[in-house]
Amino acid sequence: MRPLADTPKPPMHPATIAAQAAGAIDTETAGVVPAIHMATTFMRDAEYAPMNAENIYLRSHNENTRVAERLLSALEGAADTLLFPSGMAAVAAVFRTVPTGGAVVVQSQIYWGTTAWIREFCARRQIALHEVEASDEEALAAVCAQHRPALVWVETPSNPWLRITDIAGAAQIAHDAGAALVVDSTAASPVLSQPLALGADIVMHSATKGINGHSDVLAGSLSVSDVDSAMWQEIRADRDMAGAVLGPMEAWLLTRGMRTLPLRMREMSRNAMRLAQFLVDHPKVETVLYPGLPDHPGHEIALRQMSGGFGGLLSFVVDGGAEAALHAVGRLQLFHRATSLGGVESLVEHRHTIEPHTGIPEGLLRLSVGIEDADDLIADLGQALGQ
């Protein structure tokens, strides 16, 4: 399959890169859709030399993964990308580069699965873990200066609080302390935010979410600006040898999903903004958390480092606590009661049920806004909340 880089072209917009799958076609059949290659092992000639020097064994040599990685690198503005079998596998790959006895700084109140795994891993490896609200730049600077971590991990927009961290500012703070900055940009996708261009060393995605967009692939990704860094070389070697790799079918589906990523993120962002504006004025809603709203604490930063919208992730607090929130959830007809985010269908989640001991307000509902008609979604929320 032919990558886009093989033929020089003028700079193109994300929608064109995505729709063209970064130039990948099936050169054997001339198909405009990349083929699926399922072989796990590859032939050698009579002298036992590989018949294709790039293909020896599927764990390290997966053509469908290469196609998806090239496409994601093109969208992310990255020098290299590695795919993993889940977002958490990508998280783990980063933290395994931290030496035993080292230190890390991690943003507080991010995705609970990330936090829970990091806490357990750091305790097991005797790594000093310092959690801080990274959207508070002074607090982040203070903890980094004091503890000199090997790694700083931030998530923006954060899940489910929708807090916005200044990536350029966090990168400067991390680098001044001798640390690498890794940004979980799952909620934004590479279409809305490009952390590498703002100074991040690595950007991570749960590609299960918006990048795939169809709730049918489990995957994660890491993208980097410096392929020669020791950290990246260690991550690449560990992935290939330990086998945290994506299968051909999942990689093919991921490429399929990314071809509509710009369109989906644009529509999800538009819908989420419409819903946020509706909820702000609703008498049964206490608070709306969405960075597209002018009164959101991170709105000005989001304007600087996001383009094309603010994403489809939205949280709000229902007046009346858990009882009122669960009553509304039970009445919803279009929003599916399910976890995850970034799919074409809208989802609703009562976060306090999922993580009851993390300070989540009992009335908080997290919405993953899909690509349905916004008027239908607003009507569904309206009838569920009542007047």
Secondary structure, DSSP 8 states (H G I E B T S, - for coil): ---GGGS------HHHHHHTGGG--BTTTTBSS------SB--B-TTS-BSSTT-SBTTT--HHHHHHHHHHHHHHT-SEEEEESSHHHHHHHHHTTS-TT-EEEEESSS-HHHHHHHHHHHHHTT-EEEEE-TTSHHHHHHHHHHH--SEEEEESS-TTT-----HHHHHHHHHHTT-EEEEE-TTTHHHH--GGGGT-SEEEE-TTTTTT-SS----EEEEES-TTSHHHHHHHHHHHHHT----HHHHHHHHHHHTTHHHHHHHHHHHHHHHHHHHHT-TTEEEEE-TTSTTSTTHHHHHHH--S---SEEEEEETTHHHHHHHHHHH-SSSEE-S---SSS-EEEEHHHH-TTS---TTEEEEE--SS-HHHHHHHHHHHH--
